[in-house]
Amino acid sequence: MKRYDLRYLKDDFYGRMMEILDQASDLEVCIFMFEIGDFSPIQKSADIVQAAGHELMNSIKFNEADWTLVVKKRA
């Protein structure tokens, strides 16, 4: 399990998140942190993960400004 801080990318983290998942081992669990902003990145990131065939294990608010996704990579 590895944690990736994508907060520095603001609302443009989707591509980097998918790059990381593409490079991860099968069944590896990745934790992604990103800024919430207007809350639209939460649903969009969940949709992108599921559309790519990966398992969204958890989606939780980390603090007032940040969100955490826990994703298991599927083959």
C-alpha positions as a Markdown table, in Angstrom:
| # | Residue | x | y | z |
|---|---|---|---|---|
| 1 | Met | 0.0 | 0.0 | 0.0 |
| 2 | Lys | 1.4 | 3.4 | -1.0 |
| 3 | Arg | 0.1 | 6.9 | -0.4 |
| 4 | Tyr | 0.3 | 9.6 | -3.1 |
| 5 | Asp | -0.1 | 13.2 | -2.3 |
| 6 | Leu | -1.6 | 14.9 | -5.4 |
| 7 | Arg | -2.7 | 18.1 | -3.6 |
| 8 | Tyr | 0.0 | 20.1 | -5.4 |
| 9 | Leu | -1.8 | 19.4 | -8.7 |
| 10 | Lys | -5.0 | 21.2 | -7.4 |
| 11 | Asp | -8.0 | 20.1 | -9.6 |
| 12 | Asp | -5.8 | 18.6 | -12.4 |
| 13 | Phe | -4.8 | 15.4 | -10.7 |
| 14 | Tyr | -6.8 | 12.9 | -12.6 |
| 15 | Gly | -4.2 | 12.1 | -15.3 |
| 16 | Arg | -1.5 | 11.6 | -12.7 |
| 17 | Met | -3.7 | 9.4 | -10.6 |
| 18 | Met | -4.4 | 7.1 | -13.6 |
| 19 | Glu | -0.6 | 7.1 | -14.5 |
| 20 | Ile | 0.1 | 5.8 | -11.0 |
| 21 | Leu | -2.6 | 3.2 | -11.2 |
| 22 | Asp | -1.3 | 2.0 | -14.6 |
| 23 | Gln | 2.2 | 1.5 | -13.1 |
| 24 | Ala | 1.0 | -0.2 | -9.9 |
| 25 | Ser | 1.1 | -4.0 | -9.5 |
| 26 | Asp | -2.1 | -6.0 | -9.8 |
| 27 | Leu | -4.2 | -5.8 | -6.7 |
| 28 | Glu | -2.0 | -3.1 | -5.2 |
| 29 | Val | -3.8 | -0.7 | -2.9 |
| 30 | Cys | -3.1 | 3.0 | -3.5 |
| 31 | Ile | -4.1 | 5.9 | -1.4 |
| 32 | Phe | -4.6 | 9.3 | -3.2 |
| 33 | Met | -4.9 | 12.6 | -1.4 |
| 34 | Phe | -6.2 | 15.6 | -3.3 |
| 35 | Glu | -7.8 | 19.0 | -2.7 |
| 36 | Ile | -11.6 | 19.1 | -2.5 |
| 37 | Gly | -12.3 | 22.5 | -3.9 |
| 38 | Asp | -16.0 | 22.6 | -4.9 |
| 39 | Phe | -16.5 | 18.8 | -4.2 |
| 40 | Ser | -16.9 | 18.0 | -7.9 |
| 41 | Pro | -13.5 | 16.2 | -8.0 |
| 42 | Ile | -14.8 | 13.6 | -5.5 |
| 43 | Gln | -17.5 | 12.1 | -7.8 |
| 44 | Lys | -15.4 | 12.6 | -10.9 |
| 45 | Ser | -12.4 | 10.8 | -9.5 |
| 46 | Ala | -14.6 | 7.9 | -8.3 |
| 47 | Asp | -16.2 | 7.7 | -11.8 |
| 48 | Ile | -12.8 | 7.6 | -13.5 |
| 49 | Val | -11.5 | 4.9 | -11.1 |
| 50 | Gln | -14.5 | 2.7 | -11.7 |
| 51 | Ala | -14.6 | 3.3 | -15.5 |
| 52 | Ala | -11.0 | 2.1 | -15.6 |
| 53 | Gly | -12.1 | -1.2 | -13.9 |
| 54 | His | -10.4 | -0.6 | -10.5 |
| 55 | Glu | -12.1 | -1.0 | -7.1 |
| 56 | Leu | -12.8 | 2.1 | -5.1 |
| 57 | Met | -12.4 | 0.8 | -1.5 |
| 58 | Asn | -12.9 | 4.1 | 0.4 |
| 59 | Ser | -13.5 | 7.8 | -0.1 |
| 60 | Ile | -13.2 | 9.9 | 3.0 |
| 61 | Lys | -12.6 | 13.5 | 4.0 |
| 62 | Phe | -9.1 | 13.9 | 5.4 |
| 63 | Asn | -9.5 | 17.5 | 6.7 |
| 64 | Glu | -11.2 | 20.7 | 5.8 |
| 65 | Ala | -9.5 | 21.0 | 2.4 |
| 66 | Asp | -8.4 | 17.5 | 1.4 |
| 67 | Trp | -9.9 | 14.2 | 0.4 |
| 68 | Thr | -8.5 | 10.7 | 0.4 |
| 69 | Leu | -9.4 | 7.9 | -2.1 |
| 70 | Val | -8.3 | 4.3 | -1.4 |
| 71 | Val | -8.2 | 2.3 | -4.7 |
| 72 | Lys | -7.3 | -1.3 | -5.4 |
| 73 | Lys | -5.8 | -1.9 | -8.9 |
| 74 | Arg | -7.5 | -4.5 | -10.9 |
| 75 | Ala | -5.7 | -6.4 | -13.7 |
